[in-house]
Amino acid sequence: PGSLMYEFGTLLCTDEGAKVPNHGVTDIEKIIVECLLLCPEGGMEDALPGEVLHDVGQNPIVASSIGPTQHTQVMRATASDFPLMTEQSNPEWVEHLAAWVDLVQVGESEDGFFVSIRTRTPDSQPVLDFLVGLRVHFLTALGRSVDFNVTCHPTEAGG
């Protein structure tokens, strides 16, 4: 404790070449599974004393504070702590995903939006396939000009 290496961690890297750029790698399944593992099953209704909800996410490149190396972040939080994440536009029930899917415009620019998936089973194979496929489609169509903010936010009700 007290050393520069301790205080700055990976920001004070002894081998800058060890910071392997990985912004192009977003592990959507890891983010979702970590969120599920950290939260009481079924939301807060049957939570044990001391259990709390956590969200998990990976910042977009533009918001990264650690340079080329990306990582996930965990916070004691719910969707209601991020009002934008609770916004809805025109959610549609998609039976195959057992989920509400919504495309929510953010701001006035046509390329500012997020896709919201609301489901009790975010780790189901159809949901994971949809999200990964959507990401691959955007990367194929738009290349590296697109940026992703992938987050999993629990709700008090467990959705």
Sequence and secondary structure as in RCSB ss.txt:
>XXXX:A:sequence
PGSLMYEFGTLLCTDEGAKVPNHGVTDIEKIIVECLLLCPEGGMEDALPGEVLHDVGQNPIVASSIGPTQHTQVM
RATASDFPLMTEQSNPEWVEHLAAWVDLVQVGESEDGFFVSIRTRTPDSQPVLDFLVGLRVHFLTALGRSVDFNV
TCHPTEAGG
>XXXX:A:secstr
  SHHHHHGGGS S GGG    TT   HHHHHHHHHHHS TTTTTT  TT    EEEE  GGG SSTT    EEE
S  GGGSGGGG  S  EEEGGGTEEEEEEE SSSTT EEEEEE S TTSHHHHHHHHHHHHHHHHHHGGG    E
EE   TT  
